[in-house]
Amino acid sequence: MIAKVIIFVLIIAIIYFLIIPKFKSKKPSDSGESFVECSKCDTFVELKDSTLRNGKYICKECLK
Ligand SMILES: [Zn+2]
């Protein structure tokens, strides 16, 4: 009977350690990506997808 309780606790522990880190990694600050606001369309785009022009960031769509 005790073995069943141990297995049950182990399953809870495994679920806890597998699911909780996924929720924490959803934060943008943890992924290392930084977002900037496009000065033309006011849309937040990734820094790598934007271009710095006259001190303002412009997204790819506005550069077309
Ligand atoms: Zn834009």
N, CA, C, O and the ligand as a Tripos MOL2 file, in Angstrom:
@<TRIPOS>MOLECULE
protein
  257   255    65     0     0
PROTEIN
NO_CHARGES

@<TRIPOS>ATOM
      1 N           0.8370   -1.2150    0.0000 N.3       1 MET1
      2 CA          0.0000    0.0000    0.0000 C.3       1 MET1
      3 C           0.8680    1.2600    0.0000 C.2       1 MET1
      4 O           0.5430    2.2330   -0.6800 O.2       1 MET1
      5 N           1.9710    1.2480    0.7590 N.am      2 ILE2
      6 CA          2.8490    2.4230    0.8280 C.3       2 ILE2
      7 C           3.5080    2.6660   -0.5310 C.2       2 ILE2
      8 O           3.7250    3.8120   -0.9250 O.2       2 ILE2
      9 N           3.8260    1.5760   -1.2480 N.am      3 ALA3
     10 CA          4.4520    1.7040   -2.5670 C.3       3 ALA3
     11 C           3.5620    2.4960   -3.5130 C.2       3 ALA3
     12 O           4.0600    3.2870   -4.3140 O.2       3 ALA3
     13 N           2.2540    2.2940   -3.4290 N.am      4 LYS4
     14 CA          1.3200    3.0310   -4.2930 C.3       4 LYS4
     15 C           1.3620    4.5250   -3.9960 C.2       4 LYS4
     16 O           1.3030    5.3540   -4.9030 O.2       4 LYS4
     17 N           1.4650    4.8530   -2.7080 N.am      5 VAL5
     18 CA          1.5320    6.2720   -2.3100 C.3       5 VAL5
     19 C           2.8130    6.9030   -2.8420 C.2       5 VAL5
     20 O           2.8000    8.0330   -3.3300 O.2       5 VAL5
     21 N           3.9220    6.1670   -2.7450 N.am      6 ILE6
     22 CA          5.2130    6.6820   -3.2290 C.3       6 ILE6
     23 C           5.1480    6.9260   -4.7370 C.2       6 ILE6
     24 O           5.6120    7.9570   -5.2230 O.2       6 ILE6
     25 N           4.5680    5.9700   -5.4780 N.am      7 ILE7
     26 CA          4.4400    6.1200   -6.9370 C.3       7 ILE7
     27 C           3.5590    7.3270   -7.2730 C.2       7 ILE7
     28 O           3.8530    8.0970   -8.1880 O.2       7 ILE7
     29 N           2.4700    7.4710   -6.5080 N.am      8 PHE8
     30 CA          1.5680    8.6050   -6.7170 C.3       8 PHE8
     31 C           2.2840    9.9320   -6.4970 C.2       8 PHE8
     32 O           2.1390   10.8650   -7.2870 O.2       8 PHE8
     33 N           3.0640   10.0080   -5.4070 N.am      9 VAL9
     34 CA          3.8190   11.2280   -5.1020 C.3       9 VAL9
     35 C           4.8630   11.4860   -6.1950 C.2       9 VAL9
     36 O           5.0790   12.6320   -6.5900 O.2       9 VAL9
     37 N           5.5010   10.4310   -6.6770 N.am     10 LEU10
     38 CA          6.5000   10.5680   -7.7330 C.3      10 LEU10
     39 C           5.8790   11.1220   -9.0170 C.2      10 LEU10
     40 O           6.4630   11.9790   -9.6800 O.2      10 LEU10
     41 N           4.6820   10.6200   -9.3580 N.am     11 ILE11
     42 CA          3.9870   11.0970  -10.5630 C.3      11 ILE11
     43 C           3.6610   12.5840  -10.4180 C.2      11 ILE11
     44 O           3.8510   13.3570  -11.3570 O.2      11 ILE11
     45 N           3.1710   12.9830   -9.2430 N.am     12 ILE12
     46 CA          2.8680   14.4040   -8.9930 C.3      12 ILE12
     47 C           4.1400   15.2360   -9.1250 C.2      12 ILE12
     48 O           4.1290   16.3100   -9.7260 O.2      12 ILE12
     49 N           5.2390   14.7310   -8.5580 N.am     13 ALA13
     50 CA          6.5080   15.4520   -8.6010 C.3      13 ALA13
     51 C           7.0120   15.5990  -10.0320 C.2      13 ALA13
     52 O           7.5140   16.6560  -10.4150 O.2      13 ALA13
     53 N           6.8760   14.5280  -10.8260 N.am     14 ILE14
     54 CA          7.3280   14.5730  -12.2250 C.3      14 ILE14
     55 C           6.4910   15.5790  -13.0120 C.2      14 ILE14
     56 O           7.0340   16.3820  -13.7720 O.2      14 ILE14
     57 N           5.1720   15.5370  -12.8320 N.am     15 ILE15
     58 CA          4.2870   16.4900  -13.5170 C.3      15 ILE15
     59 C           4.6480   17.9170  -13.1080 C.2      15 ILE15
     60 O           4.7150   18.8150  -13.9470 O.2      15 ILE15
     61 N           4.8810   18.1160  -11.8070 N.am     16 TYR16
     62 CA          5.1950   19.4420  -11.2800 C.3      16 TYR16
     63 C           6.4690   19.9910  -11.9110 C.2      16 TYR16
     64 O           6.5090   21.1440  -12.3390 O.2      16 TYR16
     65 N           7.5130   19.1600  -11.9660 N.am     17 PHE17
     66 CA          8.8050   19.6420  -12.4690 C.3      17 PHE17
     67 C           8.8270   19.7510  -13.9920 C.2      17 PHE17
     68 O           9.6790   20.4470  -14.5440 O.2      17 PHE17
     69 N           7.8980   19.0700  -14.6830 N.am     18 LEU18
     70 CA          7.8500   19.1690  -16.1450 C.3      18 LEU18
     71 C           6.9880   20.3280  -16.6170 C.2      18 LEU18
     72 O           7.2900   20.9560  -17.6320 O.2      18 LEU18
     73 N           5.9030   20.6190  -15.8750 N.am     19 ILE19
     74 CA          4.9440   21.6280  -16.3260 C.3      19 ILE19
     75 C           5.3190   23.0300  -15.8390 C.2      19 ILE19
     76 O           5.2050   23.9970  -16.5930 O.2      19 ILE19
     77 N           5.7630   23.1450  -14.5890 N.am     20 ILE20
     78 CA          6.0660   24.4750  -14.0350 C.3      20 ILE20
     79 C           7.1390   25.2100  -14.8390 C.2      20 ILE20
     80 O           6.9510   26.3950  -15.1130 O.2      20 ILE20
     81 N           8.2490   24.5870  -15.2330 N.am     21 PRO21
     82 CA          9.2550   25.3280  -16.0280 C.3      21 PRO21
     83 C           8.7110   25.8420  -17.3500 C.2      21 PRO21
     84 O           9.1830   26.8630  -17.8480 O.2      21 PRO21
     85 N           7.7200   25.1530  -17.9360 N.am     22 LYS22
     86 CA          7.1330   25.6010  -19.2060 C.3      22 LYS22
     87 C           6.3840   26.9060  -19.0290 C.2      22 LYS22
     88 O           6.4240   27.7720  -19.9030 O.2      22 LYS22
     89 N           5.6900   27.0570  -17.8830 N.am     23 PHE23
     90 CA          4.9790   28.2900  -17.6150 C.3      23 PHE23
     91 C           5.9520   29.4340  -17.3770 C.2      23 PHE23
     92 O           5.7150   30.5610  -17.8130 O.2      23 PHE23
     93 N           7.0350   29.1470  -16.6940 N.am     24 LYS24
     94 CA          8.0290   30.1870  -16.3990 C.3      24 LYS24
     95 C           8.7300   30.6550  -17.6650 C.2      24 LYS24
     96 O           9.0700   31.8330  -17.7820 O.2      24 LYS24
     97 N           8.9530   29.7440  -18.6220 N.am     25 SER25
     98 CA          9.6900   30.0990  -19.8360 C.3      25 SER25
     99 C           8.8480   30.9030  -20.8110 C.2      25 SER25
    100 O           9.3600   31.3930  -21.8180 O.2      25 SER25
    101 N           7.5260   31.0470  -20.5140 N.am     26 LYS26
    102 CA          6.6630   31.8170  -21.4130 C.3      26 LYS26
    103 C           6.9060   33.3150  -21.3090 C.2      26 LYS26
    104 O           6.5050   34.0760  -22.1900 O.2      26 LYS26
    105 N           7.5650   33.7410  -20.2300 N.am     27 LYS27
    106 CA          7.8410   35.1630  -20.0670 C.3      27 LYS27
    107 C           8.8260   35.6320  -21.1440 C.2      27 LYS27
    108 O           9.8500   34.9840  -21.3600 O.2      27 LYS27
    109 N           8.5330   36.7420  -21.8180 N.am     28 PRO28
    110 CA          9.4360   37.2320  -22.8660 C.3      28 PRO28
    111 C          10.8240   37.5710  -22.3520 C.2      28 PRO28
    112 O          11.8070   37.4370  -23.0820 O.2      28 PRO28
    113 N          10.9140   38.0130  -21.0920 N.am     29 SER29
    114 CA         12.2010   38.4320  -20.5460 C.3      29 SER29
    115 C          13.1450   37.2410  -20.3790 C.2      29 SER29
    116 O          14.3650   37.4050  -20.3890 O.2      29 SER29
    117 N          12.5740   36.0400  -20.2270 N.am     30 ASP30
    118 CA         13.4110   34.8610  -20.0300 C.3      30 ASP30
    119 C          13.9750   34.3290  -21.3540 C.2      30 ASP30
    120 O          14.9910   33.6340  -21.3630 O.2      30 ASP30
    121 N          13.3210   34.6520  -22.4560 N.am     31 SER31
    122 CA         13.7430   34.1150  -23.7380 C.3      31 SER31
    123 C          14.9200   34.8870  -24.3300 C.2      31 SER31
    124 O          15.5530   34.4140  -25.2740 O.2      31 SER31
    125 N          15.2200   36.0610  -23.7910 N.am     32 GLY32
    126 CA         16.3440   36.8500  -24.2670 C.3      32 GLY32
    127 C          16.0070   37.7190  -25.4590 C.2      32 GLY32
    128 O          16.8740   38.4160  -25.9860 O.2      32 GLY32
    129 N          14.7350   37.6870  -25.8990 N.am     33 GLU33
    130 CA         14.3290   38.5030  -27.0380 C.3      33 GLU33
    131 C          13.8430   39.8660  -26.5430 C.2      33 GLU33
    132 O          13.1330   39.9590  -25.5420 O.2      33 GLU33
    133 N          14.2300   40.9040  -27.2480 N.am     34 SER34
    134 CA         13.7860   42.2400  -26.8680 C.3      34 SER34
    135 C          12.9100   42.8140  -27.9730 C.2      34 SER34
    136 O          13.1840   42.6420  -29.1610 O.2      34 SER34
    137 N          11.8590   43.4950  -27.5590 N.am     35 PHE35
    138 CA         10.9080   44.0480  -28.5180 C.3      35 PHE35
    139 C          11.0180   45.5710  -28.5420 C.2      35 PHE35
    140 O          11.2450   46.2070  -27.5130 O.2      35 PHE35
    141 N          10.8550   46.1290  -29.7100 N.am     36 VAL36
    142 CA         10.8720   47.5840  -29.8620 C.3      36 VAL36
    143 C           9.5920   48.0160  -30.5610 C.2      36 VAL36
    144 O           8.9810   47.2400  -31.2960 O.2      36 VAL36
    145 N           9.1900   49.2710  -30.3250 N.am     37 GLU37
    146 CA          7.9570   49.7640  -30.9220 C.3      37 GLU37
    147 C           8.2740   50.4760  -32.2320 C.2      37 GLU37
    148 O           9.1450   51.3430  -32.2930 O.2      37 GLU37
    149 N           7.5480   50.0910  -33.2740 N.am     38 CYS38
    150 CA          7.7160   50.7380  -34.5660 C.3      38 CYS38
    151 C           7.1700   52.1660  -34.4770 C.2      38 CYS38
    152 O           6.0680   52.3840  -33.9750 O.2      38 CYS38
    153 N           7.9450   53.1320  -34.9670 N.am     39 SER39
    154 CA          7.5370   54.5380  -34.8500 C.3      39 SER39
    155 C           6.4410   54.8870  -35.8470 C.2      39 SER39
    156 O           5.7910   55.9220  -35.7000 O.2      39 SER39
    157 N           6.2220   54.0600  -36.8460 N.am     40 LYS40
    158 CA          5.1990   54.3540  -37.8680 C.3      40 LYS40
    159 C           3.8520   53.7250  -37.5540 C.2      40 LYS40
    160 O           2.8270   54.4060  -37.5640 O.2      40 LYS40
    161 N           3.8530   52.4010  -37.2690 N.am     41 CYS41
    162 CA          2.5800   51.7060  -37.0630 C.3      41 CYS41
    163 C           2.3260   51.3500  -35.6010 C.2      41 CYS41
    164 O           1.3080   50.7360  -35.2810 O.2      41 CYS41
    165 N           3.2470   51.7330  -34.7080 N.am     42 ASP42
    166 CA          3.1020   51.5120  -33.2670 C.3      42 ASP42
    167 C           2.9450   50.0300  -32.9110 C.2      42 ASP42
    168 O           2.3170   49.6900  -31.9080 O.2      42 ASP42
    169 N           3.5120   49.1700  -33.7250 N.am     43 THR43
    170 CA          3.4550   47.7370  -33.4490 C.3      43 THR43
    171 C           4.7750   47.3030  -32.8150 C.2      43 THR43
    172 O           5.8490   47.7570  -33.2100 O.2      43 THR43
    173 N           4.6760   46.4250  -31.8360 N.am     44 PHE44
    174 CA          5.8840   45.9130  -31.2080 C.3      44 PHE44
    175 C           6.4470   44.7680  -32.0520 C.2      44 PHE44
    176 O           5.7640   43.7800  -32.3220 O.2      44 PHE44
    177 N           7.6780   44.9200  -32.4530 N.am     45 VAL45
    178 CA          8.3430   43.9120  -33.2640 C.3      45 VAL45
    179 C           9.6570   43.5290  -32.5820 C.2      45 VAL45
    180 O          10.1780   44.2640  -31.7430 O.2      45 VAL45
    181 N          10.1790   42.3640  -32.9630 N.am     46 GLU46
    182 CA         11.4520   41.9340  -32.4110 C.3      46 GLU46
    183 C          12.5640   42.8590  -32.8980 C.2      46 GLU46
    184 O          12.5350   43.3720  -34.0170 O.2      46 GLU46
    185 N          13.5360   43.0490  -32.0250 N.am     47 LEU47
    186 CA         14.6390   43.9590  -32.3410 C.3      47 LEU47
    187 C          15.3640   43.5450  -33.6180 C.2      47 LEU47
    188 O          15.7910   44.3920  -34.4020 O.2      47 LEU47
    189 N          15.4990   42.2290  -33.8190 N.am     48 LYS48
    190 CA         16.1980   41.7360  -35.0110 C.3      48 LYS48
    191 C          15.3750   41.9510  -36.2920 C.2      48 LYS48
    192 O          15.9300   41.9500  -37.3910 O.2      48 LYS48
    193 N          14.0470   42.1350  -36.1520 N.am     49 ASP49
    194 CA         13.1820   42.3570  -37.3180 C.3      49 ASP49
    195 C          12.9380   43.8390  -37.5800 C.2      49 ASP49
    196 O          12.1280   44.1920  -38.4370 O.2      49 ASP49
    197 N          13.6240   44.6980  -36.8550 N.am     50 SER50
    198 CA         13.4000   46.1280  -37.0240 C.3      50 SER50
    199 C          14.6830   46.7960  -37.5060 C.2      50 SER50
    200 O          15.7780   46.2460  -37.3970 O.2      50 SER50
    201 N          14.5080   47.9990  -38.0410 N.am     51 THR51
    202 CA         15.6400   48.7660  -38.5500 C.3      51 THR51
    203 C          15.6700   50.1110  -37.8420 C.2      51 THR51
    204 O          14.6410   50.7670  -37.6830 O.2      51 THR51
    205 N          16.8520   50.5090  -37.4240 N.am     52 LEU52
    206 CA         17.0080   51.7940  -36.7470 C.3      52 LEU52
    207 C          17.2610   52.8850  -37.7940 C.2      52 LEU52
    208 O          18.2650   52.8690  -38.5070 O.2      52 LEU52
    209 N          16.3240   53.8260  -37.8610 N.am     53 ARG53
    210 CA         16.4440   54.9050  -38.8360 C.3      53 ARG53
    211 C          16.1470   56.2400  -38.1440 C.2      53 ARG53
    212 O          15.0760   56.4210  -37.5650 O.2      53 ARG53
    213 N          17.0940   57.1590  -38.2090 N.am     54 ASN54
    214 CA         16.9720   58.4790  -37.5740 C.3      54 ASN54
    215 C          16.6300   58.3600  -36.0850 C.2      54 ASN54
    216 O          15.8510   59.1480  -35.5490 O.2      54 ASN54
    217 N          17.2260   57.3600  -35.4300 N.am     55 GLY55
    218 CA         17.0170   57.1740  -33.9930 C.3      55 GLY55
    219 C          15.6990   56.5190  -33.6450 C.2      55 GLY55
    220 O          15.3700   56.3930  -32.4650 O.2      55 GLY55
    221 N          14.9190   56.0910  -34.6570 N.am     56 LYS56
    222 CA         13.6340   55.4420  -34.3920 C.3      56 LYS56
    223 C          13.6130   54.0710  -35.0510 C.2      56 LYS56
    224 O          14.1950   53.8620  -36.1150 O.2      56 LYS56
    225 N          12.9390   53.1580  -34.4000 N.am     57 TYR57
    226 CA         12.8390   51.8000  -34.9410 C.3      57 TYR57
    227 C          11.6640   51.7020  -35.9150 C.2      57 TYR57
    228 O          10.5680   52.1930  -35.6440 O.2      57 TYR57
    229 N          11.9200   51.0570  -37.0510 N.am     58 ILE58
    230 CA         10.8760   50.8680  -38.0490 C.3      58 ILE58
    231 C          10.8120   49.3900  -38.3900 C.2      58 ILE58
    232 O          11.8470   48.7620  -38.6150 O.2      58 ILE58
    233 N           9.5990   48.8210  -38.4330 N.am     59 CYS59
    234 CA          9.4600   47.3960  -38.6880 C.3      59 CYS59
    235 C           9.5980   47.0930  -40.1830 C.2      59 CYS59
    236 O           9.6320   47.9960  -41.0190 O.2      59 CYS59
    237 N           9.6760   45.8100  -40.4880 N.am     60 LYS60
    238 CA          9.8620   45.3890  -41.8800 C.3      60 LYS60
    239 C           8.7240   45.8330  -42.7790 C.2      60 LYS60
    240 O           8.9410   46.2320  -43.9230 O.2      60 LYS60
    241 N           7.4860   45.7600  -42.2440 N.am     61 GLU61
    242 CA          6.3150   46.0960  -43.0570 C.3      61 GLU61
    243 C           6.3360   47.5610  -43.4880 C.2      61 GLU61
    244 O           5.9400   47.8850  -44.6080 O.2      61 GLU61
    245 N           6.7950   48.4410  -42.6090 N.am     62 CYS62
    246 CA          6.8150   49.8680  -42.9220 C.3      62 CYS62
    247 C           7.9750   50.2280  -43.8380 C.2      62 CYS62
    248 O           7.9680   51.3030  -44.4380 O.2      62 CYS62
    249 N           8.9560   49.3670  -43.9580 N.am     63 LEU63
    250 CA         10.1020   49.6440  -44.8320 C.3      63 LEU63
    251 C           9.7730   49.3530  -46.2840 C.2      63 LEU63
    252 O          10.4750   49.8110  -47.1860 O.2      63 LEU63
    253 N           8.7040   48.5910  -46.5190 N.am     64 LYS64
    254 CA          8.3510   48.2130  -47.8890 C.3      64 LYS64
    255 C           7.8860   49.4200  -48.6910 C.2      64 LYS64
    256 O           7.5490   49.2870  -49.8670 O.2      64 LYS64
    257 ZN          5.7250   49.5170  -38.6610 Zn       65 ZN65
@<TRIPOS>BOND
     1     1     2 1
     2     2     3 1
     3     3     4 2
     4     3     5 am
     5     5     6 1
     6     6     7 1
     7     7     8 2
     8     7     9 am
     9     9    10 1
    10    10    11 1
    11    11    12 2
    12    11    13 am
    13    13    14 1
    14    14    15 1
    15    15    16 2
    16    15    17 am
    17    17    18 1
    18    18    19 1
    19    19    20 2
    20    19    21 am
    21    21    22 1
    22    22    23 1
    23    23    24 2
    24    23    25 am
    25    25    26 1
    26    26    27 1
    27    27    28 2
    28    27    29 am
    29    29    30 1
    30    30    31 1
    31    31    32 2
    32    31    33 am
    33    33    34 1
    34    34    35 1
    35    35    36 2
    36    35    37 am
    37    37    38 1
    38    38    39 1
    39    39    40 2
    40    39    41 am
    41    41    42 1
    42    42    43 1
    43    43    44 2
    44    43    45 am
    45    45    46 1
    46    46    47 1
    47    47    48 2
    48    47    49 am
    49    49    50 1
    50    50    51 1
    51    51    52 2
    52    51    53 am
    53    53    54 1
    54    54    55 1
    55    55    56 2
    56    55    57 am
    57    57    58 1
    58    58    59 1
    59    59    60 2
    60    59    61 am
    61    61    62 1
    62    62    63 1
    63    63    64 2
    64    63    65 am
    65    65    66 1
    66    66    67 1
    67    67    68 2
    68    67    69 am
    69    69    70 1
    70    70    71 1
    71    71    72 2
    72    71    73 am
    73    73    74 1
    74    74    75 1
    75    75    76 2
    76    75    77 am
    77    77    78 1
    78    78    79 1
    79    79    80 2
    80    79    81 am
    81    81    82 1
    82    82    83 1
    83    83    84 2
    84    83    85 am
    85    85    86 1
    86    86    87 1
    87    87    88 2
    88    87    89 am
    89    89    90 1
    90    90    91 1
    91    91    92 2
    92    91    93 am
    93    93    94 1
    94    94    95 1
    95    95    96 2
    96    95    97 am
    97    97    98 1
    98    98    99 1
    99    99   100 2
   100    99   101 am
   101   101   102 1
   102   102   103 1
   103   103   104 2
   104   103   105 am
   105   105   106 1
   106   106   107 1
   107   107   108 2
   108   107   109 am
   109   109   110 1
   110   110   111 1
   111   111   112 2
   112   111   113 am
   113   113   114 1
   114   114   115 1
   115   115   116 2
   116   115   117 am
   117   117   118 1
   118   118   119 1
   119   119   120 2
   120   119   121 am
   121   121   122 1
   122   122   123 1
   123   123   124 2
   124   123   125 am
   125   125   126 1
   126   126   127 1
   127   127   128 2
   128   127   129 am
   129   129   130 1
   130   130   131 1
   131   131   132 2
   132   131   133 am
   133   133   134 1
   134   134   135 1
   135   135   136 2
   136   135   137 am
   137   137   138 1
   138   138   139 1
   139   139   140 2
   140   139   141 am
   141   141   142 1
   142   142   143 1
   143   143   144 2
   144   143   145 am
   145   145   146 1
   146   146   147 1
   147   147   148 2
   148   147   149 am
   149   149   150 1
   150   150   151 1
   151   151   152 2
   152   151   153 am
   153   153   154 1
   154   154   155 1
   155   155   156 2
   156   155   157 am
   157   157   158 1
   158   158   159 1
   159   159   160 2
   160   159   161 am
   161   161   162 1
   162   162   163 1
   163   163   164 2
   164   163   165 am
   165   165   166 1
   166   166   167 1
   167   167   168 2
   168   167   169 am
   169   169   170 1
   170   170   171 1
   171   171   172 2
   172   171   173 am
   173   173   174 1
   174   174   175 1
   175   175   176 2
   176   175   177 am
   177   177   178 1
   178   178   179 1
   179   179   180 2
   180   179   181 am
   181   181   182 1
   182   182   183 1
   183   183   184 2
   184   183   185 am
   185   185   186 1
   186   186   187 1
   187   187   188 2
   188   187   189 am
   189   189   190 1
   190   190   191 1
   191   191   192 2
   192   191   193 am
   193   193   194 1
   194   194   195 1
   195   195   196 2
   196   195   197 am
   197   197   198 1
   198   198   199 1
   199   199   200 2
   200   199   201 am
   201   201   202 1
   202   202   203 1
   203   203   204 2
   204   203   205 am
   205   205   206 1
   206   206   207 1
   207   207   208 2
   208   207   209 am
   209   209   210 1
   210   210   211 1
   211   211   212 2
   212   211   213 am
   213   213   214 1
   214   214   215 1
   215   215   216 2
   216   215   217 am
   217   217   218 1
   218   218   219 1
   219   219   220 2
   220   219   221 am
   221   221   222 1
   222   222   223 1
   223   223   224 2
   224   223   225 am
   225   225   226 1
   226   226   227 1
   227   227   228 2
   228   227   229 am
   229   229   230 1
   230   230   231 1
   231   231   232 2
   232   231   233 am
   233   233   234 1
   234   234   235 1
   235   235   236 2
   236   235   237 am
   237   237   238 1
   238   238   239 1
   239   239   240 2
   240   239   241 am
   241   241   242 1
   242   242   243 1
   243   243   244 2
   244   243   245 am
   245   245   246 1
   246   246   247 1
   247   247   248 2
   248   247   249 am
   249   249   250 1
   250   250   251 1
   251   251   252 2
   252   251   253 am
   253   253   254 1
   254   254   255 1
   255   255   256 2
@<TRIPOS>SUBSTRUCTURE
     1 MET1         2 RESIDUE 1 A MET
     2 ILE2         6 RESIDUE 1 A ILE
     3 ALA3        10 RESIDUE 1 A ALA
     4 LYS4        14 RESIDUE 1 A LYS
     5 VAL5        18 RESIDUE 1 A VAL
     6 ILE6        22 RESIDUE 1 A ILE
     7 ILE7        26 RESIDUE 1 A ILE
     8 PHE8        30 RESIDUE 1 A PHE
     9 VAL9        34 RESIDUE 1 A VAL
    10 LEU10       38 RESIDUE 1 A LEU
    11 ILE11       42 RESIDUE 1 A ILE
    12 ILE12       46 RESIDUE 1 A ILE
    13 ALA13       50 RESIDUE 1 A ALA
    14 ILE14       54 RESIDUE 1 A ILE
    15 ILE15       58 RESIDUE 1 A ILE
    16 TYR16       62 RESIDUE 1 A TYR
    17 PHE17       66 RESIDUE 1 A PHE
    18 LEU18       70 RESIDUE 1 A LEU
    19 ILE19       74 RESIDUE 1 A ILE
    20 ILE20       78 RESIDUE 1 A ILE
    21 PRO21       82 RESIDUE 1 A PRO
    22 LYS22       86 RESIDUE 1 A LYS
    23 PHE23       90 RESIDUE 1 A PHE
    24 LYS24       94 RESIDUE 1 A LYS
    25 SER25       98 RESIDUE 1 A SER
    26 LYS26      102 RESIDUE 1 A LYS
    27 LYS27      106 RESIDUE 1 A LYS
    28 PRO28      110 RESIDUE 1 A PRO
    29 SER29      114 RESIDUE 1 A SER
    30 ASP30      118 RESIDUE 1 A ASP
    31 SER31      122 RESIDUE 1 A SER
    32 GLY32      126 RESIDUE 1 A GLY
    33 GLU33      130 RESIDUE 1 A GLU
    34 SER34      134 RESIDUE 1 A SER
    35 PHE35      138 RESIDUE 1 A PHE
    36 VAL36      142 RESIDUE 1 A VAL
    37 GLU37      146 RESIDUE 1 A GLU
    38 CYS38      150 RESIDUE 1 A CYS
    39 SER39      154 RESIDUE 1 A SER
    40 LYS40      158 RESIDUE 1 A LYS
    41 CYS41      162 RESIDUE 1 A CYS
    42 ASP42      166 RESIDUE 1 A ASP
    43 THR43      170 RESIDUE 1 A THR
    44 PHE44      174 RESIDUE 1 A PHE
    45 VAL45      178 RESIDUE 1 A VAL
    46 GLU46      182 RESIDUE 1 A GLU
    47 LEU47      186 RESIDUE 1 A LEU
    48 LYS48      190 RESIDUE 1 A LYS
    49 ASP49      194 RESIDUE 1 A ASP
    50 SER50      198 RESIDUE 1 A SER
    51 THR51      202 RESIDUE 1 A THR
    52 LEU52      206 RESIDUE 1 A LEU
    53 ARG53      210 RESIDUE 1 A ARG
    54 ASN54      214 RESIDUE 1 A ASN
    55 GLY55      218 RESIDUE 1 A GLY
    56 LYS56      222 RESIDUE 1 A LYS
    57 TYR57      226 RESIDUE 1 A TYR
    58 ILE58      230 RESIDUE 1 A ILE
    59 CYS59      234 RESIDUE 1 A CYS
    60 LYS60      238 RESIDUE 1 A LYS
    61 GLU61      242 RESIDUE 1 A GLU
    62 CYS62      246 RESIDUE 1 A CYS
    63 LEU63      250 RESIDUE 1 A LEU
    64 LYS64      254 RESIDUE 1 A LYS
    65 ZN65       257 GROUP 0 **** ****
